[in-house]
Amino acid sequence: MFVSSWVWSSALANFLFDATDTLIKGQAHWDKFGLEYYIQVPIGLILCAIRTADRRFHLALVSVHLIYQGSWILRLFNTVT
């Protein structure tokens, strides 16, 4: 269980550092990500704080979140034409 706690704590720290970094870069940088960023960061923080021993739940949670993150990244940064 220690490894699982370490991984989720790292993900939580990553969300916090990302939000802080985005705020430091200014409002224009924050606004570039749109309303979706305001929603996905708190949801990501909440999801990282969930503690359960059910591995299927964690697998489902990680899978859905990674699929969403991948789609969000492609929509924002896919500038190749």
PDB file of N, CA, C and O in Angstrom:
ATOM      1  N   MET A   1       0.824  -1.196   0.000  1.00  0.00           N
ATOM      2  CA  MET A   1       0.000   0.000   0.000  1.00  0.00           C
ATOM      3  C   MET A   1       0.867   1.257   0.000  1.00  0.00           C
ATOM      4  O   MET A   1       0.413   2.314  -0.438  1.00  0.00           O
ATOM      5  N   PHE A   2       2.106   1.159   0.484  1.00  0.00           N
ATOM      6  CA  PHE A   2       2.998   2.317   0.528  1.00  0.00           C
ATOM      7  C   PHE A   2       3.264   2.870  -0.868  1.00  0.00           C
ATOM      8  O   PHE A   2       3.265   4.085  -1.063  1.00  0.00           O
ATOM      9  N   VAL A   3       3.489   1.987  -1.843  1.00  0.00           N
ATOM     10  CA  VAL A   3       3.776   2.427  -3.208  1.00  0.00           C
ATOM     11  C   VAL A   3       2.584   3.164  -3.779  1.00  0.00           C
ATOM     12  O   VAL A   3       2.748   4.205  -4.415  1.00  0.00           O
ATOM     13  N   SER A   4       1.402   2.650  -3.566  1.00  0.00           N
ATOM     14  CA  SER A   4       0.188   3.293  -4.061  1.00  0.00           C
ATOM     15  C   SER A   4       0.036   4.691  -3.460  1.00  0.00           C
ATOM     16  O   SER A   4      -0.280   5.640  -4.178  1.00  0.00           O
ATOM     17  N   SER A   5       0.253   4.823  -2.177  1.00  0.00           N
ATOM     18  CA  SER A   5       0.152   6.136  -1.524  1.00  0.00           C
ATOM     19  C   SER A   5       1.175   7.104  -2.090  1.00  0.00           C
ATOM     20  O   SER A   5       0.877   8.281  -2.294  1.00  0.00           O
ATOM     21  N   TRP A   6       2.383   6.611  -2.344  1.00  0.00           N
ATOM     22  CA  TRP A   6       3.436   7.447  -2.889  1.00  0.00           C
ATOM     23  C   TRP A   6       3.074   7.935  -4.284  1.00  0.00           C
ATOM     24  O   TRP A   6       3.293   9.103  -4.608  1.00  0.00           O
ATOM     25  N   VAL A   7       2.523   7.053  -5.113  1.00  0.00           N
ATOM     26  CA  VAL A   7       2.155   7.424  -6.481  1.00  0.00           C
ATOM     27  C   VAL A   7       1.042   8.459  -6.475  1.00  0.00           C
ATOM     28  O   VAL A   7       1.130   9.464  -7.181  1.00  0.00           O
ATOM     29  N   TRP A   8       0.000   8.228  -5.691  1.00  0.00           N
ATOM     30  CA  TRP A   8      -1.114   9.177  -5.665  1.00  0.00           C
ATOM     31  C   TRP A   8      -0.689  10.505  -5.041  1.00  0.00           C
ATOM     32  O   TRP A   8      -1.165  11.558  -5.464  1.00  0.00           O
ATOM     33  N   SER A   9       0.186  10.477  -4.055  1.00  0.00           N
ATOM     34  CA  SER A   9       0.691  11.726  -3.470  1.00  0.00           C
ATOM     35  C   SER A   9       1.509  12.509  -4.494  1.00  0.00           C
ATOM     36  O   SER A   9       1.450  13.738  -4.530  1.00  0.00           O
ATOM     37  N   SER A  10       2.266  11.803  -5.321  1.00  0.00           N
ATOM     38  CA  SER A  10       3.031  12.458  -6.384  1.00  0.00           C
ATOM     39  C   SER A  10       2.107  13.090  -7.415  1.00  0.00           C
ATOM     40  O   SER A  10       2.365  14.200  -7.881  1.00  0.00           O
ATOM     41  N   ALA A  11       1.036  12.396  -7.773  1.00  0.00           N
ATOM     42  CA  ALA A  11       0.064  12.954  -8.717  1.00  0.00           C
ATOM     43  C   ALA A  11      -0.601  14.189  -8.130  1.00  0.00           C
ATOM     44  O   ALA A  11      -0.807  15.176  -8.837  1.00  0.00           O
ATOM     45  N   LEU A  12      -0.937  14.147  -6.856  1.00  0.00           N
ATOM     46  CA  LEU A  12      -1.534  15.293  -6.177  1.00  0.00           C
ATOM     47  C   LEU A  12      -0.570  16.480  -6.192  1.00  0.00           C
ATOM     48  O   LEU A  12      -0.971  17.604  -6.495  1.00  0.00           O
ATOM     49  N   ALA A  13       0.686  16.234  -5.869  1.00  0.00           N
ATOM     50  CA  ALA A  13       1.692  17.300  -5.894  1.00  0.00           C
ATOM     51  C   ALA A  13       1.848  17.864  -7.305  1.00  0.00           C
ATOM     52  O   ALA A  13       2.019  19.071  -7.475  1.00  0.00           O
ATOM     53  N   ASN A  14       1.789  16.998  -8.316  1.00  0.00           N
ATOM     54  CA  ASN A  14       1.905  17.450  -9.695  1.00  0.00           C
ATOM     55  C   ASN A  14       0.771  18.408 -10.057  1.00  0.00           C
ATOM     56  O   ASN A  14       1.013  19.441 -10.681  1.00  0.00           O
ATOM     57  N   PHE A  15      -0.464  18.076  -9.672  1.00  0.00           N
ATOM     58  CA  PHE A  15      -1.591  18.973  -9.930  1.00  0.00           C
ATOM     59  C   PHE A  15      -1.386  20.317  -9.238  1.00  0.00           C
ATOM     60  O   PHE A  15      -1.637  21.366  -9.830  1.00  0.00           O
ATOM     61  N   LEU A  16      -0.935  20.286  -7.996  1.00  0.00           N
ATOM     62  CA  LEU A  16      -0.719  21.536  -7.253  1.00  0.00           C
ATOM     63  C   LEU A  16       0.382  22.379  -7.888  1.00  0.00           C
ATOM     64  O   LEU A  16       0.223  23.591  -8.037  1.00  0.00           O
ATOM     65  N   PHE A  17       1.494  21.755  -8.261  1.00  0.00           N
ATOM     66  CA  PHE A  17       2.584  22.492  -8.900  1.00  0.00           C
ATOM     67  C   PHE A  17       2.167  23.041 -10.252  1.00  0.00           C
ATOM     68  O   PHE A  17       2.544  24.158 -10.605  1.00  0.00           O
ATOM     69  N   ASP A  18       1.392  22.275 -11.018  1.00  0.00           N
ATOM     70  CA  ASP A  18       0.930  22.725 -12.323  1.00  0.00           C
ATOM     71  C   ASP A  18       0.020  23.944 -12.191  1.00  0.00           C
ATOM     72  O   ASP A  18       0.167  24.915 -12.932  1.00  0.00           O
ATOM     73  N   ALA A  19      -0.917  23.893 -11.251  1.00  0.00           N
ATOM     74  CA  ALA A  19      -1.815  25.033 -11.045  1.00  0.00           C
ATOM     75  C   ALA A  19      -1.041  26.260 -10.574  1.00  0.00           C
ATOM     76  O   ALA A  19      -1.308  27.373 -11.026  1.00  0.00           O
ATOM     77  N   THR A  20      -0.089  26.065  -9.675  1.00  0.00           N
ATOM     78  CA  THR A  20       0.731  27.178  -9.189  1.00  0.00           C
ATOM     79  C   THR A  20       1.568  27.764 -10.315  1.00  0.00           C
ATOM     80  O   THR A  20       1.653  28.985 -10.447  1.00  0.00           O
ATOM     81  N   ASP A  21       2.183  26.924 -11.123  1.00  0.00           N
ATOM     82  CA  ASP A  21       2.984  27.373 -12.255  1.00  0.00           C
ATOM     83  C   ASP A  21       2.130  28.166 -13.247  1.00  0.00           C
ATOM     84  O   ASP A  21       2.562  29.198 -13.762  1.00  0.00           O
ATOM     85  N   THR A  22       0.929  27.680 -13.506  1.00  0.00           N
ATOM     86  CA  THR A  22       0.033  28.372 -14.428  1.00  0.00           C
ATOM     87  C   THR A  22      -0.358  29.735 -13.872  1.00  0.00           C
ATOM     88  O   THR A  22      -0.421  30.708 -14.624  1.00  0.00           O
ATOM     89  N   LEU A  23      -0.624  29.825 -12.569  1.00  0.00           N
ATOM     90  CA  LEU A  23      -0.962  31.117 -11.956  1.00  0.00           C
ATOM     91  C   LEU A  23       0.213  32.082 -12.008  1.00  0.00           C
ATOM     92  O   LEU A  23       0.023  33.274 -12.249  1.00  0.00           O
ATOM     93  N   ILE A  24       1.420  31.583 -11.786  1.00  0.00           N
ATOM     94  CA  ILE A  24       2.609  32.438 -11.822  1.00  0.00           C
ATOM     95  C   ILE A  24       2.809  33.029 -13.209  1.00  0.00           C
ATOM     96  O   ILE A  24       3.268  34.163 -13.339  1.00  0.00           O
ATOM     97  N   LYS A  25       2.473  32.277 -14.237  1.00  0.00           N
ATOM     98  CA  LYS A  25       2.658  32.744 -15.616  1.00  0.00           C
ATOM     99  C   LYS A  25       1.664  33.831 -16.017  1.00  0.00           C
ATOM    100  O   LYS A  25       1.824  34.462 -17.062  1.00  0.00           O
ATOM    101  N   GLY A  26       0.648  34.051 -15.203  1.00  0.00           N
ATOM    102  CA  GLY A  26      -0.258  35.164 -15.440  1.00  0.00           C
ATOM    103  C   GLY A  26      -1.627  34.742 -15.962  1.00  0.00           C
ATOM    104  O   GLY A  26      -1.844  33.609 -16.392  1.00  0.00           O
ATOM    105  N   GLN A  27      -2.527  35.700 -15.904  1.00  0.00           N
ATOM    106  CA  GLN A  27      -3.919  35.466 -16.287  1.00  0.00           C
ATOM    107  C   GLN A  27      -4.056  35.082 -17.755  1.00  0.00           C
ATOM    108  O   GLN A  27      -4.892  34.244 -18.091  1.00  0.00           O
ATOM    109  N   ALA A  28      -3.254  35.675 -18.636  1.00  0.00           N
ATOM    110  CA  ALA A  28      -3.355  35.349 -20.064  1.00  0.00           C
ATOM    111  C   ALA A  28      -3.020  33.878 -20.302  1.00  0.00           C
ATOM    112  O   ALA A  28      -3.667  33.213 -21.110  1.00  0.00           O
ATOM    113  N   HIS A  29      -2.018  33.380 -19.603  1.00  0.00           N
ATOM    114  CA  HIS A  29      -1.651  31.963 -19.731  1.00  0.00           C
ATOM    115  C   HIS A  29      -2.762  31.074 -19.170  1.00  0.00           C
ATOM    116  O   HIS A  29      -3.102  30.054 -19.768  1.00  0.00           O
ATOM    117  N   TRP A  30      -3.316  31.453 -18.044  1.00  0.00           N
ATOM    118  CA  TRP A  30      -4.404  30.705 -17.408  1.00  0.00           C
ATOM    119  C   TRP A  30      -5.619  30.651 -18.330  1.00  0.00           C
ATOM    120  O   TRP A  30      -6.233  29.597 -18.496  1.00  0.00           O
ATOM    121  N   ASP A  31      -5.961  31.792 -18.928  1.00  0.00           N
ATOM    122  CA  ASP A  31      -7.132  31.871 -19.804  1.00  0.00           C
ATOM    123  C   ASP A  31      -6.963  31.069 -21.089  1.00  0.00           C
ATOM    124  O   ASP A  31      -7.954  30.659 -21.693  1.00  0.00           O
ATOM    125  N   LYS A  32      -5.739  30.844 -21.511  1.00  0.00           N
ATOM    126  CA  LYS A  32      -5.480  30.079 -22.730  1.00  0.00           C
ATOM    127  C   LYS A  32      -6.067  28.671 -22.636  1.00  0.00           C
ATOM    128  O   LYS A  32      -6.454  28.091 -23.650  1.00  0.00           O
ATOM    129  N   PHE A  33      -6.132  28.121 -21.426  1.00  0.00           N
ATOM    130  CA  PHE A  33      -6.628  26.767 -21.223  1.00  0.00           C
ATOM    131  C   PHE A  33      -8.145  26.700 -21.107  1.00  0.00           C
ATOM    132  O   PHE A  33      -8.723  25.617 -21.200  1.00  0.00           O
ATOM    133  N   GLY A  34      -8.792  27.833 -20.907  1.00  0.00           N
ATOM    134  CA  GLY A  34     -10.251  27.878 -20.889  1.00  0.00           C
ATOM    135  C   GLY A  34     -10.881  27.339 -19.616  1.00  0.00           C
ATOM    136  O   GLY A  34     -10.204  27.013 -18.641  1.00  0.00           O
ATOM    137  N   LEU A  35     -12.194  27.259 -19.668  1.00  0.00           N
ATOM    138  CA  LEU A  35     -12.991  26.821 -18.522  1.00  0.00           C
ATOM    139  C   LEU A  35     -12.658  25.391 -18.111  1.00  0.00           C
ATOM    140  O   LEU A  35     -12.741  25.039 -16.934  1.00  0.00           O
ATOM    141  N   GLU A  36     -12.287  24.584 -19.077  1.00  0.00           N
ATOM    142  CA  GLU A  36     -11.990  23.183 -18.800  1.00  0.00           C
ATOM    143  C   GLU A  36     -10.866  23.028 -17.775  1.00  0.00           C
ATOM    144  O   GLU A  36     -10.889  22.093 -16.974  1.00  0.00           O
ATOM    145  N   TYR A  37      -9.894  23.923 -17.788  1.00  0.00           N
ATOM    146  CA  TYR A  37      -8.785  23.857 -16.836  1.00  0.00           C
ATOM    147  C   TYR A  37      -9.280  24.131 -15.412  1.00  0.00           C
ATOM    148  O   TYR A  37      -8.831  23.497 -14.457  1.00  0.00           O
ATOM    149  N   TYR A  38     -10.218  25.090 -15.282  1.00  0.00           N
ATOM    150  CA  TYR A  38     -10.795  25.413 -13.974  1.00  0.00           C
ATOM    151  C   TYR A  38     -11.537  24.211 -13.380  1.00  0.00           C
ATOM    152  O   TYR A  38     -11.622  24.060 -12.162  1.00  0.00           O
ATOM    153  N   ILE A  39     -12.066  23.370 -14.255  1.00  0.00           N
ATOM    154  CA  ILE A  39     -12.832  22.207 -13.803  1.00  0.00           C
ATOM    155  C   ILE A  39     -11.931  21.008 -13.563  1.00  0.00           C
ATOM    156  O   ILE A  39     -12.076  20.325 -12.549  1.00  0.00           O
ATOM    157  N   GLN A  40     -10.996  20.735 -14.484  1.00  0.00           N
ATOM    158  CA  GLN A  40     -10.222  19.494 -14.393  1.00  0.00           C
ATOM    159  C   GLN A  40      -9.179  19.499 -13.283  1.00  0.00           C
ATOM    160  O   GLN A  40      -8.865  18.434 -12.751  1.00  0.00           O
ATOM    161  N   VAL A  41      -8.640  20.636 -12.919  1.00  0.00           N
ATOM    162  CA  VAL A  41      -7.636  20.653 -11.839  1.00  0.00           C
ATOM    163  C   VAL A  41      -8.264  20.281 -10.484  1.00  0.00           C
ATOM    164  O   VAL A  41      -7.737  19.401  -9.803  1.00  0.00           O
ATOM    165  N   PRO A  42      -9.373  20.921 -10.070  1.00  0.00           N
ATOM    166  CA  PRO A  42      -9.967  20.488  -8.788  1.00  0.00           C
ATOM    167  C   PRO A  42     -10.442  19.036  -8.810  1.00  0.00           C
ATOM    168  O   PRO A  42     -10.319  18.324  -7.813  1.00  0.00           O
ATOM    169  N   ILE A  43     -10.987  18.599  -9.951  1.00  0.00           N
ATOM    170  CA  ILE A  43     -11.432  17.207 -10.043  1.00  0.00           C
ATOM    171  C   ILE A  43     -10.230  16.274  -9.919  1.00  0.00           C
ATOM    172  O   ILE A  43     -10.308  15.255  -9.234  1.00  0.00           O
ATOM    173  N   GLY A  44      -9.125  16.610 -10.573  1.00  0.00           N
ATOM    174  CA  GLY A  44      -7.919  15.803 -10.463  1.00  0.00           C
ATOM    175  C   GLY A  44      -7.401  15.742  -9.039  1.00  0.00           C
ATOM    176  O   GLY A  44      -6.955  14.689  -8.582  1.00  0.00           O
ATOM    177  N   LEU A  45      -7.457  16.862  -8.334  1.00  0.00           N
ATOM    178  CA  LEU A  45      -7.023  16.887  -6.934  1.00  0.00           C
ATOM    179  C   LEU A  45      -7.903  15.986  -6.072  1.00  0.00           C
ATOM    180  O   LEU A  45      -7.405  15.250  -5.220  1.00  0.00           O
ATOM    181  N   ILE A  46      -9.203  16.049  -6.296  1.00  0.00           N
ATOM    182  CA  ILE A  46     -10.131  15.211  -5.529  1.00  0.00           C
ATOM    183  C   ILE A  46      -9.892  13.734  -5.833  1.00  0.00           C
ATOM    184  O   ILE A  46      -9.869  12.906  -4.923  1.00  0.00           O
ATOM    185  N   LEU A  47      -9.714  13.406  -7.113  1.00  0.00           N
ATOM    186  CA  LEU A  47      -9.501  12.015  -7.489  1.00  0.00           C
ATOM    187  C   LEU A  47      -8.211  11.459  -6.893  1.00  0.00           C
ATOM    188  O   LEU A  47      -8.153  10.288  -6.517  1.00  0.00           O
ATOM    189  N   CYS A  48      -7.184  12.291  -6.807  1.00  0.00           N
ATOM    190  CA  CYS A  48      -5.924  11.833  -6.209  1.00  0.00           C
ATOM    191  C   CYS A  48      -6.065  11.591  -4.710  1.00  0.00           C
ATOM    192  O   CYS A  48      -5.346  10.772  -4.137  1.00  0.00           O
ATOM    193  N   ALA A  49      -6.989  12.302  -4.080  1.00  0.00           N
ATOM    194  CA  ALA A  49      -7.158  12.176  -2.627  1.00  0.00           C
ATOM    195  C   ALA A  49      -8.007  10.973  -2.236  1.00  0.00           C
ATOM    196  O   ALA A  49      -8.048  10.612  -1.060  1.00  0.00           O
ATOM    197  N   ILE A  50      -8.687  10.342  -3.195  1.00  0.00           N
ATOM    198  CA  ILE A  50      -9.510   9.174  -2.898  1.00  0.00           C
ATOM    199  C   ILE A  50      -8.612   8.004  -2.499  1.00  0.00           C
ATOM    200  O   ILE A  50      -7.660   7.672  -3.205  1.00  0.00           O
ATOM    201  N   ARG A  51      -8.919   7.398  -1.386  1.00  0.00           N
ATOM    202  CA  ARG A  51      -8.146   6.251  -0.894  1.00  0.00           C
ATOM    203  C   ARG A  51      -9.039   5.016  -0.874  1.00  0.00           C
ATOM    204  O   ARG A  51     -10.082   5.006  -0.221  1.00  0.00           O
ATOM    205  N   THR A  52      -8.631   3.993  -1.582  1.00  0.00           N
ATOM    206  CA  THR A  52      -9.340   2.724  -1.580  1.00  0.00           C
ATOM    207  C   THR A  52      -8.361   1.609  -1.927  1.00  0.00           C
ATOM    208  O   THR A  52      -7.375   1.837  -2.628  1.00  0.00           O
ATOM    209  N   ALA A  53      -8.629   0.430  -1.445  1.00  0.00           N
ATOM    210  CA  ALA A  53      -7.763  -0.718  -1.730  1.00  0.00           C
ATOM    211  C   ALA A  53      -8.215  -1.475  -2.975  1.00  0.00           C
ATOM    212  O   ALA A  53      -7.557  -2.433  -3.381  1.00  0.00           O
ATOM    213  N   ASP A  54      -9.320  -1.067  -3.583  1.00  0.00           N
ATOM    214  CA  ASP A  54      -9.863  -1.749  -4.756  1.00  0.00           C
ATOM    215  C   ASP A  54      -9.041  -1.406  -5.995  1.00  0.00           C
ATOM    216  O   ASP A  54      -9.136  -0.294  -6.513  1.00  0.00           O
ATOM    217  N   ARG A  55      -8.247  -2.341  -6.466  1.00  0.00           N
ATOM    218  CA  ARG A  55      -7.372  -2.116  -7.624  1.00  0.00           C
ATOM    219  C   ARG A  55      -8.162  -1.875  -8.904  1.00  0.00           C
ATOM    220  O   ARG A  55      -7.718  -1.116  -9.765  1.00  0.00           O
ATOM    221  N   ARG A  56      -9.327  -2.508  -9.046  1.00  0.00           N
ATOM    222  CA  ARG A  56     -10.154  -2.287 -10.238  1.00  0.00           C
ATOM    223  C   ARG A  56     -10.642  -0.852 -10.297  1.00  0.00           C
ATOM    224  O   ARG A  56     -10.699  -0.253 -11.371  1.00  0.00           O
ATOM    225  N   PHE A  57     -10.991  -0.302  -9.151  1.00  0.00           N
ATOM    226  CA  PHE A  57     -11.412   1.100  -9.094  1.00  0.00           C
ATOM    227  C   PHE A  57     -10.266   2.010  -9.519  1.00  0.00           C
ATOM    228  O   PHE A  57     -10.466   2.930 -10.312  1.00  0.00           O
ATOM    229  N   HIS A  58      -9.076   1.764  -9.002  1.00  0.00           N
ATOM    230  CA  HIS A  58      -7.915   2.576  -9.364  1.00  0.00           C
ATOM    231  C   HIS A  58      -7.596   2.458 -10.851  1.00  0.00           C
ATOM    232  O   HIS A  58      -7.284   3.457 -11.499  1.00  0.00           O
ATOM    233  N   LEU A  59      -7.672   1.243 -11.393  1.00  0.00           N
ATOM    234  CA  LEU A  59      -7.414   1.034 -12.812  1.00  0.00           C
ATOM    235  C   LEU A  59      -8.424   1.797 -13.667  1.00  0.00           C
ATOM    236  O   LEU A  59      -8.053   2.436 -14.651  1.00  0.00           O
ATOM    237  N   ALA A  60      -9.687   1.728 -13.292  1.00  0.00           N
ATOM    238  CA  ALA A  60     -10.728   2.453 -14.030  1.00  0.00           C
ATOM    239  C   ALA A  60     -10.509   3.959 -13.924  1.00  0.00           C
ATOM    240  O   ALA A  60     -10.622   4.682 -14.914  1.00  0.00           O
ATOM    241  N   LEU A  61     -10.197   4.420 -12.728  1.00  0.00           N
ATOM    242  CA  LEU A  61      -9.964   5.846 -12.493  1.00  0.00           C
ATOM    243  C   LEU A  61      -8.795   6.357 -13.325  1.00  0.00           C
ATOM    244  O   LEU A  61      -8.901   7.387 -13.990  1.00  0.00           O
ATOM    245  N   VAL A  62      -7.696   5.640 -13.286  1.00  0.00           N
ATOM    246  CA  VAL A  62      -6.505   6.042 -14.042  1.00  0.00           C
ATOM    247  C   VAL A  62      -6.773   5.984 -15.541  1.00  0.00           C
ATOM    248  O   VAL A  62      -6.362   6.883 -16.275  1.00  0.00           O
ATOM    249  N   SER A  63      -7.446   4.956 -15.999  1.00  0.00           N
ATOM    250  CA  SER A  63      -7.732   4.820 -17.429  1.00  0.00           C
ATOM    251  C   SER A  63      -8.587   5.970 -17.946  1.00  0.00           C
ATOM    252  O   SER A  63      -8.264   6.584 -18.964  1.00  0.00           O
ATOM    253  N   VAL A  64      -9.662   6.255 -17.251  1.00  0.00           N
ATOM    254  CA  VAL A  64     -10.550   7.346 -17.671  1.00  0.00           C
ATOM    255  C   VAL A  64      -9.808   8.680 -17.629  1.00  0.00           C
ATOM    256  O   VAL A  64      -9.921   9.484 -18.554  1.00  0.00           O
ATOM    257  N   HIS A  65      -9.059   8.912 -16.570  1.00  0.00           N
ATOM    258  CA  HIS A  65      -8.351  10.187 -16.440  1.00  0.00           C
ATOM    259  C   HIS A  65      -7.271  10.341 -17.519  1.00  0.00           C
ATOM    260  O   HIS A  65      -7.114  11.430 -18.072  1.00  0.00           O
ATOM    261  N   LEU A  66      -6.532   9.284 -17.824  1.00  0.00           N
ATOM    262  CA  LEU A  66      -5.504   9.371 -18.863  1.00  0.00           C
ATOM    263  C   LEU A  66      -6.103   9.579 -20.250  1.00  0.00           C
ATOM    264  O   LEU A  66      -5.552  10.323 -21.061  1.00  0.00           O
ATOM    265  N   ILE A  67      -7.221   8.928 -20.521  1.00  0.00           N
ATOM    266  CA  ILE A  67      -7.901   9.145 -21.803  1.00  0.00           C
ATOM    267  C   ILE A  67      -8.363  10.590 -21.911  1.00  0.00           C
ATOM    268  O   ILE A  67      -8.184  11.228 -22.948  1.00  0.00           O
ATOM    269  N   TYR A  68      -8.959  11.105 -20.839  1.00  0.00           N
ATOM    270  CA  TYR A  68      -9.400  12.501 -20.844  1.00  0.00           C
ATOM    271  C   TYR A  68      -8.206  13.451 -21.027  1.00  0.00           C
ATOM    272  O   TYR A  68      -8.259  14.361 -21.853  1.00  0.00           O
ATOM    273  N   GLN A  69      -7.137  13.239 -20.258  1.00  0.00           N
ATOM    274  CA  GLN A  69      -5.968  14.111 -20.354  1.00  0.00           C
ATOM    275  C   GLN A  69      -5.381  14.084 -21.759  1.00  0.00           C
ATOM    276  O   GLN A  69      -5.004  15.126 -22.294  1.00  0.00           O
ATOM    277  N   GLY A  70      -5.300  12.897 -22.361  1.00  0.00           N
ATOM    278  CA  GLY A  70      -4.797  12.787 -23.730  1.00  0.00           C
ATOM    279  C   GLY A  70      -5.650  13.560 -24.715  1.00  0.00           C
ATOM    280  O   GLY A  70      -5.122  14.251 -25.586  1.00  0.00           O
ATOM    281  N   SER A  71      -6.967  13.453 -24.585  1.00  0.00           N
ATOM    282  CA  SER A  71      -7.849  14.187 -25.503  1.00  0.00           C
ATOM    283  C   SER A  71      -7.733  15.689 -25.283  1.00  0.00           C
ATOM    284  O   SER A  71      -7.762  16.463 -26.240  1.00  0.00           O
ATOM    285  N   TRP A  72      -7.602  16.100 -24.039  1.00  0.00           N
ATOM    286  CA  TRP A  72      -7.480  17.534 -23.729  1.00  0.00           C
ATOM    287  C   TRP A  72      -6.174  18.095 -24.305  1.00  0.00           C
ATOM    288  O   TRP A  72      -6.163  19.179 -24.887  1.00  0.00           O
ATOM    289  N   ILE A  73      -5.093  17.361 -24.143  1.00  0.00           N
ATOM    290  CA  ILE A  73      -3.798  17.798 -24.673  1.00  0.00           C
ATOM    291  C   ILE A  73      -3.851  17.896 -26.192  1.00  0.00           C
ATOM    292  O   ILE A  73      -3.372  18.872 -26.769  1.00  0.00           O
ATOM    293  N   LEU A  74      -4.424  16.900 -26.836  1.00  0.00           N
ATOM    294  CA  LEU A  74      -4.522  16.936 -28.301  1.00  0.00           C
ATOM    295  C   LEU A  74      -5.380  18.110 -28.781  1.00  0.00           C
ATOM    296  O   LEU A  74      -5.044  18.757 -29.773  1.00  0.00           O
ATOM    297  N   ARG A  75      -6.474  18.384 -28.089  1.00  0.00           N
ATOM    298  CA  ARG A  75      -7.325  19.502 -28.490  1.00  0.00           C
ATOM    299  C   ARG A  75      -6.633  20.847 -28.300  1.00  0.00           C
ATOM    300  O   ARG A  75      -6.830  21.760 -29.102  1.00  0.00           O
ATOM    301  N   LEU A  76      -5.831  20.982 -27.257  1.00  0.00           N
ATOM    302  CA  LEU A  76      -5.160  22.264 -27.001  1.00  0.00           C
ATOM    303  C   LEU A  76      -3.900  22.476 -27.838  1.00  0.00           C
ATOM    304  O   LEU A  76      -3.647  23.579 -28.322  1.00  0.00           O
ATOM    305  N   PHE A  77      -3.130  21.437 -28.000  1.00  0.00           N
ATOM    306  CA  PHE A  77      -1.796  21.613 -28.550  1.00  0.00           C
ATOM    307  C   PHE A  77      -1.567  20.976 -29.902  1.00  0.00           C
ATOM    308  O   PHE A  77      -0.443  21.023 -30.402  1.00  0.00           O
ATOM    309  N   ASN A  78      -2.571  20.382 -30.519  1.00  0.00           N
ATOM    310  CA  ASN A  78      -2.413  19.775 -31.842  1.00  0.00           C
ATOM    311  C   ASN A  78      -2.445  20.883 -32.886  1.00  0.00           C
ATOM    312  O   ASN A  78      -3.499  21.217 -33.427  1.00  0.00           O
ATOM    313  N   THR A  79      -1.289  21.437 -33.155  1.00  0.00           N
ATOM    314  CA  THR A  79      -1.205  22.562 -34.107  1.00  0.00           C
ATOM    315  C   THR A  79      -0.587  22.168 -35.429  1.00  0.00           C
ATOM    316  O   THR A  79      -0.405  23.017 -36.301  1.00  0.00           O
ATOM    317  N   VAL A  80      -0.261  20.899 -35.597  1.00  0.00           N
ATOM    318  CA  VAL A  80       0.311  20.424 -36.854  1.00  0.00           C
ATOM    319  C   VAL A  80      -0.811  20.308 -37.881  1.00  0.00           C
ATOM    320  O   VAL A  80      -1.850  19.701 -37.619  1.00  0.00           O
ATOM    321  N   THR A  81      -0.585  20.901 -39.056  1.00  0.00           N
ATOM    322  CA  THR A  81      -1.621  20.850 -40.088  1.00  0.00           C
ATOM    323  C   THR A  81      -1.160  20.052 -41.274  1.00  0.00           C
ATOM    324  O   THR A  81      -1.904  19.901 -42.243  1.00  0.00           O
TER     325      THR A  81
END
